C-alpha cells in the first residue's frame, strides 16, 4: 500500500514507544500500519497489534500476517567465505520474523 508506515520492534522496551508511534500515525491520517518483530520480539509485535486493535482503535482490523525466517549471522560470521565454515556440521541458524499489517475497517 502507498499510505503505509512500518514500525520495527527491536526490543521489549520499545513497546510503549511503538504504541505511541502507531497512535500518531493513525491520528495523522494513515490508513494502514505494518508492525515487524524478529526472534524474541515476535510476541511484542503481536502484543502491540492487539493493544492497538482492541483498546486504542476499535475500528482497526488485522489485514495481513506474514511469517518468515532469515539466516542468523553474528558479526564474526558475516564476511567469512571459508569453505570449512560453509560445510561445517553446525548449519547456519535461522531467526523467525513476523509482519502484521493493521488497517482501518472500510465500511461500504
N, CA and C atoms as an extended XYZ file, in Angstrom:
324
Properties=species:S:1:pos:R:3:atomname:S:1:resname:S:1:resid:I:1 pbc="F F F"
N         0.828       -1.179        0.000 N   UNK     1
C         0.000        0.000        0.000 CA  UNK     1
C         0.874        1.244        0.000 C   UNK     1
N         0.398        2.278       -0.632 N   UNK     2
C         1.150        3.508       -0.729 CA  UNK     2
C         1.141        4.254        0.607 C   UNK     2
N         0.045        4.223        1.309 N   UNK     3
C        -0.136        5.001        2.524 CA  UNK     3
C         0.143        4.130        3.753 C   UNK     3
N         1.350        3.569        3.849 N   UNK     4
C         1.660        2.621        4.917 CA  UNK     4
C         2.929        3.029        5.654 C   UNK     4
N         2.899        2.881        6.973 N   UNK     5
C         4.039        3.165        7.826 CA  UNK     5
C         4.505        1.856        8.434 C   UNK     5
N         5.815        1.693        8.638 N   UNK     6
C         6.366        0.481        9.227 CA  UNK     6
C         6.985        0.804       10.575 C   UNK     6
N         6.635        0.000       11.569 N   UNK     7
C         7.229        0.101       12.898 CA  UNK     7
C         7.994       -1.192       13.137 C   UNK     7
N         9.291       -1.086       13.388 N   UNK     8
C        10.123       -2.260       13.638 CA  UNK     8
C        10.449       -2.291       15.127 C   UNK     8
N        10.104       -3.386       15.773 N   UNK     9
C        10.349       -3.534       17.203 CA  UNK     9
C        11.653       -4.293       17.385 C   UNK     9
N        12.613       -3.655       18.035 N   UNK    10
C        13.929       -4.255       18.232 CA  UNK    10
C        14.120       -4.828       19.631 C   UNK    10
N        13.429       -4.279       20.625 N   UNK    11
C        13.484       -4.856       21.966 CA  UNK    11
C        12.200       -4.561       22.719 C   UNK    11
N        12.008       -5.258       23.802 N   UNK    12
C        10.771       -5.177       24.581 CA  UNK    12
C        10.527       -3.778       25.136 C   UNK    12
N        11.586       -3.041       25.410 N   UNK    13
C        11.455       -1.704       25.977 CA  UNK    13
C        10.830       -0.711       25.001 C   UNK    13
N        10.784       -1.047       23.734 N   UNK    14
C        10.215       -0.150       22.724 CA  UNK    14
C         8.705       -0.314       22.561 C   UNK    14
N         8.079       -1.137       23.386 N   UNK    15
C         6.646       -1.402       23.221 CA  UNK    15
C         5.822       -0.124       23.359 C   UNK    15
N         6.043        0.648       24.427 N   UNK    16
C         5.280        1.881       24.634 CA  UNK    16
C         5.546        2.898       23.526 C   UNK    16
N         6.803        3.013       23.116 N   UNK    17
C         7.144        3.937       22.031 CA  UNK    17
C         6.467        3.515       20.729 C   UNK    17
N         6.405        2.209       20.468 N   UNK    18
C         5.768        1.712       19.247 CA  UNK    18
C         4.271        2.008       19.250 C   UNK    18
N         3.632        1.857       20.405 N   UNK    19
C         2.199        2.166       20.508 CA  UNK    19
C         1.968        3.651       20.267 C   UNK    19
N         2.813        4.508       20.849 N   UNK    20
C         2.685        5.953       20.638 CA  UNK    20
C         2.899        6.316       19.169 C   UNK    20
N         3.904        5.717       18.539 N   UNK    21
C         4.155        5.983       17.119 CA  UNK    21
C         2.960        5.581       16.264 C   UNK    21
N         2.349        4.449       16.600 N   UNK    22
C         1.180        3.991       15.842 CA  UNK    22
C        -0.009        4.933       16.040 C   UNK    22
N        -0.213        5.402       17.267 N   UNK    23
C        -1.306        6.345       17.528 CA  UNK    23
C        -1.099        7.620       16.734 C   UNK    23
N         0.140        8.135       16.720 N   UNK    24
C         0.428        9.347       15.943 CA  UNK    24
C         0.234        9.102       14.449 C   UNK    24
N         0.588        7.925       13.976 N   UNK    25
C         0.420        7.616       12.549 CA  UNK    25
C        -1.056        7.601       12.164 C   UNK    25
N        -1.880        6.922       12.965 N   UNK    26
C        -3.310        6.878       12.643 CA  UNK    26
C        -3.972        8.232       12.851 C   UNK    26
N        -3.518        8.993       13.837 N   UNK    27
C        -4.063       10.336       14.034 CA  UNK    27
C        -3.678       11.261       12.885 C   UNK    27
N        -2.543       10.986       12.280 N   UNK    28
C        -2.079       11.788       11.149 CA  UNK    28
C        -2.710       11.427        9.821 C   UNK    28
N        -3.594       10.442        9.810 N   UNK    29
C        -4.311       10.105        8.589 CA  UNK    29
C        -3.863        8.845        7.888 C   UNK    29
N        -2.933        8.107        8.455 N   UNK    30
C        -2.500        6.852        7.822 CA  UNK    30
C        -3.649        5.844        7.858 C   UNK    30
N        -3.772        5.082        6.794 N   UNK    31
C        -4.833        4.079        6.702 CA  UNK    31
C        -4.363        2.695        7.119 C   UNK    31
N        -3.061        2.438        7.031 N   UNK    32
C        -2.549        1.125        7.416 CA  UNK    32
C        -1.178        1.277        8.068 C   UNK    32
N        -0.809        0.243        8.804 N   UNK    33
C         0.435        0.257        9.562 CA  UNK    33
C         0.985       -1.153        9.589 C   UNK    33
N         2.286       -1.290        9.379 N   UNK    34
C         2.928       -2.600        9.424 CA  UNK    34
C         3.820       -2.651       10.658 C   UNK    34
N         3.634       -3.679       11.483 N   UNK    35
C         4.422       -3.872       12.690 CA  UNK    35
C         5.282       -5.101       12.475 C   UNK    35
N         6.607       -4.930       12.615 N   UNK    36
C         7.531       -6.033       12.382 CA  UNK    36
C         8.267       -6.388       13.667 C   UNK    36
N         8.431       -7.692       13.893 N   UNK    37
C         9.196       -8.188       15.021 CA  UNK    37
C        10.004       -9.394       14.587 C   UNK    37
N        11.112       -9.623       15.274 N   UNK    38
C        12.011      -10.694       14.873 CA  UNK    38
C        12.525      -11.419       16.117 C   UNK    38
N        12.572      -12.736       16.056 N   UNK    39
C        13.116      -13.520       17.164 CA  UNK    39
C        12.263      -13.414       18.412 C   UNK    39
N        12.887      -12.995       19.506 N   UNK    40
C        12.174      -12.864       20.779 CA  UNK    40
C        11.128      -11.766       20.754 C   UNK    40
N        11.199      -10.863       19.810 N   UNK    41
C        10.279       -9.731       19.761 CA  UNK    41
C         9.019      -10.005       18.943 C   UNK    41
N         8.828      -11.232       18.504 N   UNK    42
C         7.587      -11.591       17.811 CA  UNK    42
C         6.399      -11.399       18.747 C   UNK    42
N         6.546      -11.848       19.986 N   UNK    43
C         5.451      -11.710       20.953 CA  UNK    43
C         5.156      -10.243       21.250 C   UNK    43
N         6.179       -9.402       21.259 N   UNK    44
C         5.974       -7.972       21.486 CA  UNK    44
C         5.216       -7.345       20.319 C   UNK    44
N         5.551       -7.741       19.094 N   UNK    45
C         4.859       -7.215       17.916 CA  UNK    45
C         3.383       -7.615       17.933 C   UNK    45
N         3.098       -8.856       18.311 N   UNK    46
C         1.708       -9.316       18.392 CA  UNK    46
C         0.975       -8.553       19.492 C   UNK    46
N         1.643       -8.337       20.608 N   UNK    47
C         1.030       -7.610       21.719 CA  UNK    47
C         0.702       -6.173       21.331 C   UNK    47
N         1.611       -5.503       20.640 N   UNK    48
C         1.366       -4.129       20.182 CA  UNK    48
C         0.173       -4.097       19.233 C   UNK    48
N         0.113       -5.027       18.296 N   UNK    49
C        -1.006       -5.073       17.351 CA  UNK    49
C        -2.332       -5.306       18.066 C   UNK    49
N        -2.354       -6.203       19.038 N   UNK    50
C        -3.591       -6.489       19.769 CA  UNK    50
C        -4.013       -5.314       20.644 C   UNK    50
N        -3.066       -4.621       21.260 N   UNK    51
C        -3.404       -3.438       22.061 CA  UNK    51
C        -4.017       -2.366       21.176 C   UNK    51
N        -3.421       -2.137       20.018 N   UNK    52
C        -3.969       -1.134       19.103 CA  UNK    52
C        -5.348       -1.530       18.608 C   UNK    52
N        -5.516       -2.796       18.283 N   UNK    53
C        -6.781       -3.263       17.718 CA  UNK    53
C        -7.911       -3.247       18.741 C   UNK    53
N        -7.646       -3.719       19.939 N   UNK    54
C        -8.746       -3.879       20.892 CA  UNK    54
C        -8.960       -2.673       21.797 C   UNK    54
N        -7.891       -2.044       22.239 N   UNK    55
C        -8.053       -0.980       23.233 CA  UNK    55
C        -8.058        0.418       22.646 C   UNK    55
N        -7.148        0.680       21.751 N   UNK    56
C        -6.975        2.046       21.275 CA  UNK    56
C        -7.929        2.422       20.142 C   UNK    56
N        -7.940        1.583       19.143 N   UNK    57
C        -8.740        1.880       17.958 CA  UNK    57
C        -9.631        0.685       17.637 C   UNK    57
N       -10.853        0.664       18.126 N   UNK    58
C       -11.721       -0.495       17.851 CA  UNK    58
C       -12.124       -0.625       16.377 C   UNK    58
N       -11.901        0.403       15.592 N   UNK    59
C       -12.253        0.294       14.172 CA  UNK    59
C       -11.108       -0.239       13.323 C   UNK    59
N       -10.059       -0.726       13.953 N   UNK    60
C        -8.943       -1.331       13.232 CA  UNK    60
C        -9.174       -2.823       13.044 C   UNK    60
N        -8.589       -3.365       11.995 N   UNK    61
C        -8.648       -4.801       11.751 CA  UNK    61
C        -7.273       -5.290       11.297 C   UNK    61
N        -7.014       -6.556       11.553 N   UNK    62
C        -5.779       -7.184       11.094 CA  UNK    62
C        -5.971       -7.509        9.617 C   UNK    62
N        -5.192       -6.877        8.765 N   UNK    63
C        -5.341       -7.074        7.330 CA  UNK    63
C        -4.507       -8.249        6.832 C   UNK    63
N        -3.306       -8.412        7.393 N   UNK    64
C        -2.417       -9.450        6.900 CA  UNK    64
C        -1.398       -9.796        7.980 C   UNK    64
N        -1.054      -11.073        8.059 N   UNK    65
C         0.024      -11.532        8.934 CA  UNK    65
C         0.974      -12.344        8.068 C   UNK    65
N         2.223      -11.948        8.071 N   UNK    66
C         3.228      -12.619        7.265 CA  UNK    66
C         4.303      -13.186        8.180 C   UNK    66
N         4.550      -14.481        8.064 N   UNK    67
C         5.582      -15.148        8.854 CA  UNK    67
C         6.729      -15.541        7.942 C   UNK    67
N         7.929      -15.498        8.466 N   UNK    68
C         9.081      -15.878        7.665 CA  UNK    68
C        10.286      -16.131        8.540 C   UNK    68
N        11.416      -16.323        7.890 N   UNK    69
C        12.669      -16.510        8.604 CA  UNK    69
C        13.808      -16.061        7.702 C   UNK    69
N        14.949      -15.816        8.327 N   UNK    70
C        16.145      -15.426        7.587 CA  UNK    70
C        17.339      -16.051        8.291 C   UNK    70
N        18.472      -16.176        7.596 N   UNK    71
C        19.670      -16.709        8.257 CA  UNK    71
C        20.134      -15.770        9.356 C   UNK    71
N        20.621      -16.344       10.429 N   UNK    72
C        21.143      -15.568       11.548 CA  UNK    72
C        22.656      -15.552       11.467 C   UNK    72
N        23.218      -14.366       11.422 N   UNK    73
C        24.667      -14.205       11.371 CA  UNK    73
C        25.112      -13.370       12.557 C   UNK    73
N        26.203      -13.778       13.181 N   UNK    74
C        26.848      -12.908       14.154 CA  UNK    74
C        27.844      -12.050       13.402 C   UNK    74
N        28.391      -11.052       14.041 N   UNK    75
C        29.348      -10.169       13.366 CA  UNK    75
C        30.584      -10.923       12.897 C   UNK    75
N        30.972      -11.980       13.600 N   UNK    76
C        32.145      -12.761       13.212 CA  UNK    76
C        31.887      -13.580       11.951 C   UNK    76
N        30.645      -13.958       11.703 N   UNK    77
C        30.315      -14.824       10.571 CA  UNK    77
C        30.044      -14.058        9.293 C   UNK    77
N        29.757      -12.777        9.354 N   UNK    78
C        29.273      -12.039        8.190 CA  UNK    78
C        30.171      -12.100        6.977 C   UNK    78
N        31.409      -11.758        7.081 N   UNK    79
C        32.256      -11.684        5.901 CA  UNK    79
C        33.068      -12.926        5.645 C   UNK    79
N        32.746      -13.997        6.246 N   UNK    80
C        33.551      -15.212        6.178 CA  UNK    80
C        33.201      -16.047        4.951 C   UNK    80
N        34.166      -16.363        4.140 N   UNK    81
C        33.939      -17.190        2.952 CA  UNK    81
C        34.763      -18.473        3.014 C   UNK    81
N        35.014      -18.954        4.164 N   UNK    82
C        35.828      -20.143        4.361 CA  UNK    82
C        35.025      -21.390        3.988 C   UNK    82
N        35.631      -22.282        3.204 N   UNK    83
C        34.948      -23.497        2.768 CA  UNK    83
C        34.554      -24.366        3.959 C   UNK    83
N        35.426      -24.470        4.957 N   UNK    84
C        35.106      -25.281        6.132 CA  UNK    84
C        33.922      -24.716        6.896 C   UNK    84
N        33.772      -23.401        6.864 N   UNK    85
C        32.648      -22.779        7.550 CA  UNK    85
C        31.322      -23.167        6.891 C   UNK    85
N        31.291      -23.143        5.566 N   UNK    86
C        30.051      -23.459        4.853 CA  UNK    86
C        29.676      -24.924        4.977 C   UNK    86
N        30.640      -25.807        5.050 N   UNK    87
C        30.370      -27.233        5.082 CA  UNK    87
C        30.411      -27.815        6.491 C   UNK    87
N        30.423      -26.966        7.505 N   UNK    88
C        30.506      -27.479        8.868 CA  UNK    88
C        29.207      -28.163        9.265 C   UNK    88
N        29.297      -29.003       10.278 N   UNK    89
C        28.115      -29.705       10.764 CA  UNK    89
C        27.132      -28.741       11.415 C   UNK    89
N        27.632      -27.634       11.940 N   UNK    90
C        26.760      -26.633       12.541 CA  UNK    90
C        26.228      -25.734       11.434 C   UNK    90
N        25.081      -26.077       10.932 N   UNK    91
C        24.487      -25.297        9.849 CA  UNK    91
C        24.119      -23.903       10.352 C   UNK    91
N        23.919      -23.009        9.427 N   UNK    92
C        23.577      -21.643        9.785 CA  UNK    92
C        22.207      -21.640       10.465 C   UNK    92
N        22.143      -20.982       11.616 N   UNK    93
C        20.883      -20.868       12.332 CA  UNK    93
C        19.974      -19.888       11.609 C   UNK    93
N        18.682      -20.012       11.870 N   UNK    94
C        17.726      -19.071       11.299 CA  UNK    94
C        16.994      -18.366       12.431 C   UNK    94
N        16.519      -17.189       12.132 N   UNK    95
C        15.726      -16.420       13.085 CA  UNK    95
C        14.374      -16.147       12.425 C   UNK    95
N        13.302      -16.345       13.183 N   UNK    96
C        11.949      -16.147       12.666 CA  UNK    96
C        11.566      -14.677       12.737 C   UNK    96
N        10.641      -14.283       11.855 N   UNK    97
C        10.136      -12.913       11.901 CA  UNK    97
C         8.660      -12.885       11.561 C   UNK    97
N         8.016      -11.782       11.923 N   UNK    98
C         6.592      -11.598       11.666 CA  UNK    98
C         6.375      -10.165       11.198 C   UNK    98
N         5.421       -9.999       10.309 N   UNK    99
C         4.990       -8.670        9.865 CA  UNK    99
C         3.472       -8.648        9.924 C   UNK    99
N         2.919       -7.789       10.764 N   UNK   100
C         1.475       -7.688       10.955 CA  UNK   100
C         1.011       -6.367       10.361 C   UNK   100
N         0.078       -6.427        9.432 N   UNK   101
C        -0.480       -5.220        8.833 CA  UNK   101
C        -1.855       -4.982        9.431 C   UNK   101
N        -2.033       -3.801       10.040 N   UNK   102
C        -3.348       -3.430       10.562 CA  UNK   102
C        -3.822       -2.218        9.782 C   UNK   102
N        -5.117       -2.172        9.541 N   UNK   103
C        -5.683       -1.072        8.764 CA  UNK   103
C        -7.049       -0.710        9.308 C   UNK   103
N        -7.522        0.454        8.907 N   UNK   104
C        -8.863        0.872        9.327 CA  UNK   104
C        -9.887        0.081        8.535 C   UNK   104
N       -10.978       -0.252        9.202 N   UNK   105
C       -12.049       -1.008        8.537 CA  UNK   105
C       -12.707       -0.113        7.496 C   UNK   105
N       -12.998       -0.725        6.370 N   UNK   106
C       -13.701        0.029        5.322 CA  UNK   106
C       -15.177       -0.326        5.387 C   UNK   106
N       -15.989        0.683        5.597 N   UNK   107
C       -17.433        0.493        5.658 CA  UNK   107
C       -18.019        0.902        4.325 C   UNK   107
N       -18.461       -0.099        3.555 N   UNK   108
C       -19.037        0.228        2.241 CA  UNK   108
C       -20.346       -0.476        2.032 C   UNK   108
